[in-house]
Amino acid sequence: MAKLDRAVLVLNASYEAINVCSAKRALRLVLLGHAKPEEQSGVEIHTSQLTIPIPSVIRLLGYVKMPRQNRSVSRKGILLRDGSCCQYCGTKLPNKDLTLDHVLPRCQGGESTWTNLVASCFKCNNKKAHRTPQQAGMVLLKQPRQLTIHSKHRLLATDEKTWQNYLF
């Protein structure tokens, strides 16, 4: 991964996590005086006259009003939340080899919501068919829940220990 392609956590002036951007964008915000580095990544960029540390967390100096919105349900979001792992058998698979399963089947009134969709391998999805997990004699590894902005950033930050202080 190139140094400037690293992920950087962006905090609002109130220290609330609001976004993730590239190190290139983060450095631009810092150099223009719109943001302040809060945590350093330990990686540096060297020029002929300067050594510039790349931040892992930046905080905007001006408060940005963020609308509170529910994240729309998406295949990508469900697979991210479930860690690309079948929620019935626990097998970790490439995203292309996973399906989305309705815990309460649509034929029984189930909707396509965060709390009713889980990642499932083809074998488990076919075994469960148009039944609930209880009816099929299957158990969910964990209850599905909505992916919030904080949980999304936490999932993306698996290698960034410095982010953990800012995510709830």
Contact map, one row per residue, 1 for C-alpha under 8 A:
111011000000000000000000000000000000000000000000000000000000000000000000000000000000000000000000000000000000000000000000000000000000000000000000000000000000000000000000
111111000000000000000000000000000000000000000000000000000000000000000000000000000000000000000000000000000000000000000000000000000000000000000000000000000000000000000000
111111000000000000000010000000000000000000111000000000000000000000000000000000000000000000000000000000000000000000000000000000000000000000000000000000000000000000000000
011111000000000000000111000000000000000000000000000000000000000000000000000000000000000000000000000000000000000000000000000000000000000000000000000000000000000000000000
111111100000000000000111000000000000000000000000000000000000000000000000000000000000000000000000000000000000000000000000000000000000000000000000000000000000000000000000
111111110000000000000110000000000000000000000000000000000000000000000000000000000000000000000000000000000000000000000000000000000000000000000000000000000000000000000000
000011111000000000011110000000000000000000000000000000010000000000000000000000000000000000000000000000000000000000000000000000000000000000000000000000000000000000000000
000001111100000000011110010000000000000000000000000000111100000000000000000000000000000000000000000000000000000000000000000000000000000000000000000000000000000000000000
000000111110000011111000000000000000000000000000000000011100000000000000000000000000000000000000000000000000000000000000000000000000000000000000000000000000000000100000
000000011111000011111000010000000000000000000000000000001111000000000000000000000000000000000000000000000000000000000000000000000000000000000000000000000000000000000000
000000001111111111100000000000000000000000000000000000001111000000000000000000000000000000000000000000000000000000000000000000000000000000000000000000000000000000000000
000000000111111111000000000000000000000000000000000000000011111100000000000000000000000000000000000000000000000000000000000000000000000000000000000000000000000000000000
000000000011111100000000000000000000000000000000000000000011111100000000000000000000000000000000000000000000000000000000000000000000000000000000000000000000000000000000
000000000011111100000000000000000000000000000000000000000000001000000000000000000000000000000000000000000000000000000000000000000000000000000000000000000000000000000000
000000000011111110000000000000000000000000000000000000000010000000000000000000000000000000000000000000000000000000000000000000000000000000000000000000000000000000000100
000000000011111111000000000000000000000000000000000000000000000000000000000000000000000000000000000000000000000000000000000000000000000000000000000000000000000000000110
000000001111001111100000000000000000000000000000000000000000000000000000000000000000000000000000000000000000000000000000000000000000000000000000000011000000000000000110
000000001111000111110000000000000000000000000000000000000000000001000000000000000000000000000000000000000000000000000000000000000000000000000000000010000000000000000000
000000001110000011111000000000000000000000000000000000000000000000000000000000000000000000000000000000000000000000000000000000000000000000000000000000001000000000000000
000000111100000001111100000000000000000000000000000000000000000000000000000000000000000000000000000000000000000000000000000000000000000000000000000000001000000000000000
000000111100000000111110110000000000000000000000000000000000000000000000000000000000000000000000000000000000000000000000000000000000000000000000000000000000000000000000
000111110000000000011111110000000000000000000000000000000000000000000000000000000000000000000000000000000000000000000000000000000000000000000000000000000000000000000000
001111110000000000001111111000000000000000000000000001110000000000000000000000000000000000000000000000000000000000000000000000000000000000000000000000000000000000000000
000110000000000000000111111100000000000000000000000000000000000000000000000000000000000000000000000000000000000000000000000000000000000000000000000000000000000000000000
000000000000000000001111111110000000000000000000000000000000000000000000000000000000000000000000000000000000000000000000000000000000000000000000000000000000000000000000
000000010100000000001111111111000010000000000000000000100100000000000000000000000000000000000000000000000000000000000000000000000000000000000000000000000000000000000000
000000000000000000000011111111100000000000000000000001100000000000000000000000000000000000000000000000000000000000000000000000000000000000000000000000000000000000000000
000000000000000000000001111111110000000000000000000000000000000000000000000000000000000000000000000000000000000000000000000000000000000000000000000000000000000000000000
000000000000000000000000111111111110000000000000000000000000000000000000000000000000000000000000000000000000000000000000000000000000000000000000000000000000000000000000
000000000000000000000000011111111111100000000000000000000100000000000000000000000000000000000000000000000000000000000000000000000000000000000000000000000000000000000000
000000000000000000000000001111111110000000000000000000000000000000000000000000000000000000000000000000000000000000000000000000000000000000000000000000000000000000000000
000000000000000000000000000111111110000000000000000000000000000000000000000000000000000000000000000000000000000000000000000000000000000000000000000000000000000000000000
000000000000000000000000000011111111000000000000000000000000100000000000000000000000000000000000000000000000000000000000000000000000000000000000000000000000000000000000
000000000000000000000000000011111111000000000000000000000001110000000000000000000000000000000000000000000000000000000000000000000000000000000000000000000000000000000000
000000000000000000000000010011111111100000000000000000000111100000000000000000000000000000000000000000000000000000000000000000000000000000000000000000000000000000000000
000000000000000000000000000001001111110000000000000000000111100000000000000000000000000000000000000000000000000000000000000000000000000000000000000000000000000000000000
000000000000000000000000000001000011111100000000000000111110000000000000000000000000000000000000000000000000000000000000000000000000000000000000000000000000000000000000
000000000000000000000000000000000001111100000000000000111110000000000000000000000000000000000000000000000000000000000000000000000000000000000000000000000000000000000000
000000000000000000000000000000000000111110000000000000111100000000000000000000000000000000000000000000000000000000000000000000000000000000000000000000000000000001000000
000000000000000000000000000000000000111111100000000011111000000000000000000000000000000000000000000000000000000000000000000000000000000000000000000000000000000000000000
000000000000000000000000000000000000001111100000000011110000000000000000000000000000000000000000000000000000000000000000000000000000000000000000000000000000000000000000
000000000000000000000000000000000000000111110000000011100000000000000000000000000000000000000000000000000000000000000000000000000000000000000000000000000000000000000000
001000000000000000000000000000000000000111111000000011000000000000000000000000000000000000000000000000000000000000000000000000000000000000000000000000000000000000000000
001000000000000000000000000000000000000001111100001111000000000000000000000000000000000000000000000000000000000000000000000000000000000000000000000000000000000000000000
001000000000000000000000000000000000000000111110001111000000000000000000000000000000000000000000000000000000000000000000000000000000000000000000000000000000000000000000
000000000000000000000000000000000000000000011111111100000000000000000000000000000000000000000000000000000000000000000000000000000000000000000000000000000000000000000000
000000000000000000000000000000000000000000001111111000000000000000000000000000000000000000000000000000000000000000000000000000000000000000000000000000000000000000000000
000000000000000000000000000000000000000000000111110000000000000000000000000000000000000000000000000000000000000000000000000000000000000000000000000000000000000000000000
000000000000000000000000000000000000000000000111111000000000000000000000000000000000000000000000000000000000000000000000000000000000000000000000000000000000000000000000
000000000000000000000000000000000000000000000111111100000000000000000000000000000000000000000000000000000000000000000000000000000000000000000000000000000000000000000000
000000000000000000000000000000000000000000011110111110000000000000000000000000000000000000000000000000000000000000000000000000000000000000000000000000000000000000000000
000000000000000000000000000000000000000000011100011111000000000000000000000000000000000000000000000000000000000000000000000000000000000000000000000000000000000000000000
000000000000000000000000000000000000000111111000001111100000000000000000000000000000000000000000000000000000000000000000000000000000000000000000000000000000000000000000
000000000000000000000010001000000000000111111000000111110000000000000000000000000000000000000000000000000000000000000000000000000000000000000000000000000000000000000000
000000010000000000000010011000000000111111000000000011111100000000000000000000000000000000000000000000000000000000000000000000000000000000000000000000000000000000000000
000000111000000000000010000000000000111110000000000001111100000000000000000000000000000000000000000000000000000000000000000000000000000000000000000000000000000101100000
000000011110000000000000000000000000111100000000000000111110000000000000000000000000000000000000000000000000000000000000000000000000000000000000000000000000000001100000
000000011110000000000000010001000011111000000000000000111111000000000000000000000000000000000000000000000000000000000000000000000000000000000000000000000000000000000000
000000000111101000000000000000000011110000000000000000001111100000000000000000000000000000000000000000000000000000000000000000000000000000000000000000000000000000000000
000000000111100000000000000000000111000000000000000000000111111000000000000000000000000000000000000000000000000000000000000000000000000000000000000000000000000000000000
000000000001100000000000000000001111000000000000000000000011111000000000000000000000000000000000000000000000000000000000000000000000000000000000000000000000000000000000
000000000001100000000000000000000100000000000000000000000001111100000000000000000000000000000000000000000000000000000000000000000000000000000000000000000000000000000000
000000000001110000000000000000000000000000000000000000000001111110000000000000000000000000000000000000000000000000000000000000000000000000000000000000000000000000000000
000000000001100000000000000000000000000000000000000000000000011111000000000000000000000000000000000000000000000000000000000000000000000000000000000000000000000000000000
000000000000000000000000000000000000000000000000000000000000001111100000000000000000000000000000000000000000000000000000000000000000000000000000000000000000000000000000
000000000000000001000000000000000000000000000000000000000000000111110000000000000000000000000000000000000000000000000000000000000000000000000000000000000000000000000000
000000000000000000000000000000000000000000000000000000000000000011111000000000000000000000000000000000000000000000000000000000000000000000000000000000000000000000000000
000000000000000000000000000000000000000000000000000000000000000001111100000000000000000000000000000000000000000000000000000000000000000000000000000000000000000000000000
000000000000000000000000000000000000000000000000000000000000000000111110000000000000000000000000000000000000000000000000000000000000000000000000000000000000000000000000
000000000000000000000000000000000000000000000000000000000000000000011111000000000000000000000000000000000000000000000000000000000000000000000000000100000000000000000000
000000000000000000000000000000000000000000000000000000000000000000001111100000000000000000000000000000000000000000000000000000000000000000000000001100000000000000000000
000000000000000000000000000000000000000000000000000000000000000000000111110000000000000000000000000000000000000000000000000000000000000000000000000000000000000000000000
000000000000000000000000000000000000000000000000000000000000000000000011111011000000000000000000000000000000000111000000000000000000000000000000000000000000000000000000
000000000000000000000000000000000000000000000000000000000000000000000001111111000000000000000000000000000000000000000000000000000000000000000000000000000000000000000000
000000000000000000000000000000000000000000000000000000000000000000000000111111100000000000000000000100000000000000000000000000000000000000000000000000000000000000000000
000000000000000000000000000000000000000000000000000000000000000000000000011111110000000000000000000000000000000000000000000000000000000000000000000000000000000000000000
000000000000000000000000000000000000000000000000000000000000000000000000111111111000000000000000000000000000000000000000000000000000000000000000001000000000000000000000
000000000000000000000000000000000000000000000000000000000000000000000000111111111100000000000000000100000000000001001110000000000000000000000000001000000000000000000000
000000000000000000000000000000000000000000000000000000000000000000000000001111111111100000000010000000000000000000000110000000000000000000000000000000000000000000000000
000000000000000000000000000000000000000000000000000000000000000000000000000111111111000000000000000000000000000000000000000000000000000000000000000000010010000000000000
000000000000000000000000000000000000000000000000000000000000000000000000000011111111000000000000000000000000000000000000000000000000000000000000001000010010000000000000
000000000000000000000000000000000000000000000000000000000000000000000000000001111111111000000000000000000000000000000110000000000000000000000000000000000000000000000000
000000000000000000000000000000000000000000000000000000000000000000000000000000111111100000010000000000000000000000000000000000000000000000000000000000000000000000000000
000000000000000000000000000000000000000000000000000000000000000000000000000000111111110000011110010000000000000000000010000000000000000000000000000000000000000000000000
000000000000000000000000000000000000000000000000000000000000000000000000000000100111111001111000000000000000000000000011000000000000000000000000000000000000000000000000
000000000000000000000000000000000000000000000000000000000000000000000000000000000101111111111000010000000000000000000111100000000000000000000000000000000000000000000000
000000000000000000000000000000000000000000000000000000000000000000000000000000000100111111000000000000000000000000000111000000000000000000011100000000000000000000000000
000000000000000000000000000000000000000000000000000000000000000000000000000000000000011111000000000000000000000000000001000100000000000001111000000000000000000000000000
000000000000000000000000000000000000000000000000000000000000000000000000000000000000011111100000000000000000000000000000000100000000000000001000000000000000000000000000
000000000000000000000000000000000000000000000000000000000000000000000000000000000000111111110000000000000000000000000000000000000000000000001000000000000000000000000000
000000000000000000000000000000000000000000000000000000000000000000000000000000000000110011111000000000000000000000000000100000000000000000000000000000000000000000000000
000000000000000000000000000000000000000000000000000000000000000000000000000000000011110001111100000000000000000000000000000000000000000000000000000000000000000000000000
000000000000000000000000000000000000000000000000000000000000000000000000000000000001110000111110110000000000000000000000100000000000000000000000000000000000000000000000
000000000000000000000000000000000000000000000000000000000000000000000000000000000001000000011111110000000000000000000000000000000000000000000000000000000000000000000000
000000000000000000000000000000000000000000000000000000000000000000000000000000100001000000001111110000000000000000000000000000000000000000000000000000000000000000000000
000000000000000000000000000000000000000000000000000000000000000000000000000000000000000000000111111000000000000000000000000000000000000000000000000000000000000000000000
000000000000000000000000000000000000000000000000000000000000000000000000000000000000000000001111111000000000000000000000110000000000000000000000000000000000000000000000
000000000000000000000000000000000000000000000000000000000000000000000000000000000001010000001111111100000000000000000011110000000000000000000000000000000000000000000000
000000000000000000000000000000000000000000000000000000000000000000000000000000000000000000000001111110000000000000000011110010000000000000000000000000000000000000000000
000000000000000000000000000000000000000000000000000000000000000000000000001001000000000000000000011111000000000000001111000000000000000000000000000000000000000000000000
000000000000000000000000000000000000000000000000000000000000000000000000000000000000000000000000001111101000000000001111000010000000000000000000000000000000000000000000
000000000000000000000000000000000000000000000000000000000000000000000000000000000000000000000000000111111100011100011100000000000000000000000000000000000000000000000000
000000000000000000000000000000000000000000000000000000000000000000000000000000000000000000000000000011111000010000011100000000000001100000000000000000000000000000000000
000000000000000000000000000000000000000000000000000000000000000000000000000000000000000000000000000001111101111000010000000000000011000000000000000000000000000000000000
000000000000000000000000000000000000000000000000000000000000000000000000000000000000000000000000000011111111111000000000000000000111000000000000000000000000000000000000
000000000000000000000000000000000000000000000000000000000000000000000000000000000000000000000000000001011111111000000000000000000000000000000000000000000000000000000000
000000000000000000000000000000000000000000000000000000000000000000000000000000000000000000000000000000001111110000000000000000000100000000000000000000000000000000000000
000000000000000000000000000000000000000000000000000000000000000000000000000000000000000000000000000000011111110000000000000000000000000000000000000000000000000000000000
000000000000000000000000000000000000000000000000000000000000000000000000000000000000000000000000000000011111111000000000000000000000000000000000000000000000000000000000
000000000000000000000000000000000000000000000000000000000000000000000000000000000000000000000000000001111111111100010000000000000000000000000000000000000000000000000000
000000000000000000000000000000000000000000000000000000000000000000000000000000000000000000000000000001011100111110010000000000000000000000000000000000000000000000000000
000000000000000000000000000000000000000000000000000000000000000000000000100000000000000000000000000001000000011111011000000000000000000000000000000000000000000000000000
000000000000000000000000000000000000000000000000000000000000000000000000100000000000000000000000000000000000001111111000000000000000000000000000000000000000000000000000
000000000000000000000000000000000000000000000000000000000000000000000000100001000000000000000000000000000000000111111000000000000000000000000001111000000000000000000000
000000000000000000000000000000000000000000000000000000000000000000000000000000000000000000000000000000000000000011111000000000000000000000000011110000000000000000000000
000000000000000000000000000000000000000000000000000000000000000000000000000000000000000000000000000001110000011111111100000000000000000000000001000000000000000000000000
000000000000000000000000000000000000000000000000000000000000000000000000000001000000000000000000000111100000000111111110000000000000000000000001000000000000000000000000
000000000000000000000000000000000000000000000000000000000000000000000000000001100100011000000000000111100000000000011111000000000000000000000001000000000000000000000000
000000000000000000000000000000000000000000000000000000000000000000000000000001100101111000000000011110000000000000001111100000000000000000000000000000000000000000000000
000000000000000000000000000000000000000000000000000000000000000000000000000000000000111100000000011110000000000000000111110110000000000000000000000000000000000000000000
000000000000000000000000000000000000000000000000000000000000000000000000000000000000010000101000111000000000000000000011111110000000000000000000000000000000000000000000
000000000000000000000000000000000000000000000000000000000000000000000000000000000000000000000000111000000000000000000001111111000000000000000000000000000000000000000000
000000000000000000000000000000000000000000000000000000000000000000000000000000000000000000000000000000000000000000000000111111100000000000000000000000000000000000000000
000000000000000000000000000000000000000000000000000000000000000000000000000000000000000110000000000000000000000000000001111111110000000000000000000000000000000000000000
000000000000000000000000000000000000000000000000000000000000000000000000000000000000000000000000001010000000000000000001111111111000000000000000000000000000000000000000
000000000000000000000000000000000000000000000000000000000000000000000000000000000000000000000000000000000000000000000000011111111000000000000000000000000000000000000000
000000000000000000000000000000000000000000000000000000000000000000000000000000000000000000000000000000000000000000000000001111111000000100000000000000000000000000000000
000000000000000000000000000000000000000000000000000000000000000000000000000000000000000000000000000000000000000000000000000111111111100101000000000000000000000000000000
000000000000000000000000000000000000000000000000000000000000000000000000000000000000000000000000000000000000000000000000000011111110000000000000000000000000000000000000
000000000000000000000000000000000000000000000000000000000000000000000000000000000000000000000000000000001010000000000000000000011111000000000000000000000000000000000000
000000000000000000000000000000000000000000000000000000000000000000000000000000000000000000000000000000011000000000000000000000011111111100000000000000000000000000000000
000000000000000000000000000000000000000000000000000000000000000000000000000000000000000000000000000000111000000000000000000000010111111100000000000000000000000000000000
000000000000000000000000000000000000000000000000000000000000000000000000000000000000000000000000000000100000000000000000000000010011111111110000000000000000000000000000
000000000000000000000000000000000000000000000000000000000000000000000000000000000000000000000000000000000000000000000000000000000011111111100000000000000000000000000000
000000000000000000000000000000000000000000000000000000000000000000000000000000000000000000000000000000000000000000000000000000000011111111000000000000000000000000000000
000000000000000000000000000000000000000000000000000000000000000000000000000000000000000000000000000000000000000000000000000000110011111111000000000000000000000000000000
000000000000000000000000000000000000000000000000000000000000000000000000000000000000000000000000000000000000000000000000000000000000111111100000000000000000000000000000
000000000000000000000000000000000000000000000000000000000000000000000000000000000000000100000000000000000000000000000000000000010000111111110000000000000000000000000000
000000000000000000000000000000000000000000000000000000000000000000000000000000000000000100000000000000000000000000000000000000000000110011111000000000000000000000000000
000000000000000000000000000000000000000000000000000000000000000000000000000000000000001100000000000000000000000000000000000000000000100001111110000000000000000000000000
000000000000000000000000000000000000000000000000000000000000000000000000000000000000001111000000000000000000000000000000000000000000000000111110000000000000000000000000
000000000000000000000000000000000000000000000000000000000000000000000000000000000000001000000000000000000000000000000000000000000000000000011111000000000000000000000000
000000000000000000000000000000000000000000000000000000000000000000000000000000000000000000000000000000000000000000100000000000000000000000011111100000000000000000000000
000000000000000000000000000000000000000000000000000000000000000000000000000000000000000000000000000000000000000001111100000000000000000000000111110000000000000000000000
000000000000000000000000000000000000000000000000000000000000000000000000000000000000000000000000000000000000000001100000000000000000000000000011111000000000000000000000
000000000000000000000000000000000000000000000000000000000000000000000000000000000000000000000000000000000000000001100000000000000000000000000001111100000000000000000000
000000000000000000000000000000000000000000000000000000000000000000000010000011001000000000000000000000000000000001000000000000000000000000000000111110110000000000000000
000000000000000000000000000000000000000000000000000000000000000000000110000000000000000000000000000000000000000000000000000000000000000000000000011111110000000000000000
000000000000000011000000000000000000000000000000000000000000000000000000000000000000000000000000000000000000000000000000000000000000000000000000001111111000000000000000
000000000000000010000000000000000000000000000000000000000000000000000000000000000000000000000000000000000000000000000000000000000000000000000000000111111100000000000011
000000000000000000000000000000000000000000000000000000000000000000000000000000000000000000000000000000000000000000000000000000000000000000000000001111111110000000000011
000000000000000000000000000000000000000000000000000000000000000000000000000000011000000000000000000000000000000000000000000000000000000000000000001111111111000000000000
000000000000000000110000000000000000000000000000000000000000000000000000000000000000000000000000000000000000000000000000000000000000000000000000000011111111100000000010
000000000000000000000000000000000000000000000000000000000000000000000000000000000000000000000000000000000000000000000000000000000000000000000000000001111111110000110010
000000000000000000000000000000000000000000000000000000000000000000000000000000011000000000000000000000000000000000000000000000000000000000000000000000111111110000000000
000000000000000000000000000000000000000000000000000000000000000000000000000000000000000000000000000000000000000000000000000000000000000000000000000000011111110000000000
000000000000000000000000000000000000000000000000000000000000000000000000000000000000000000000000000000000000000000000000000000000000000000000000000000001111111110100000
000000000000000000000000000000000000000000000000000000000000000000000000000000000000000000000000000000000000000000000000000000000000000000000000000000000111111110000000
000000000000000000000000000000000000000000000000000000000000000000000000000000000000000000000000000000000000000000000000000000000000000000000000000000000000111110000000
000000000000000000000000000000000000000000000000000000010000000000000000000000000000000000000000000000000000000000000000000000000000000000000000000000000000111111110000
000000000000000000000000000000000000000000000000000000000000000000000000000000000000000000000000000000000000000000000000000000000000000000000000000000000000111111110000
000000000000000000000000000000000000001000000000000000011000000000000000000000000000000000000000000000000000000000000000000000000000000000000000000000000000000111111000
000000001000000000000000000000000000000000000000000000011000000000000000000000000000000000000000000000000000000000000000000000000000000000000000000000000100100111111110
000000000000000000000000000000000000000000000000000000000000000000000000000000000000000000000000000000000000000000000000000000000000000000000000000000000100000111111111
000000000000000000000000000000000000000000000000000000000000000000000000000000000000000000000000000000000000000000000000000000000000000000000000000000000000000001111110
000000000000001110000000000000000000000000000000000000000000000000000000000000000000000000000000000000000000000000000000000000000000000000000000000000000000000000111111
000000000000000110000000000000000000000000000000000000000000000000000000000000000000000000000000000000000000000000000000000000000000000000000000000001101100000000111111
000000000000000000000000000000000000000000000000000000000000000000000000000000000000000000000000000000000000000000000000000000000000000000000000000001100000000000010111
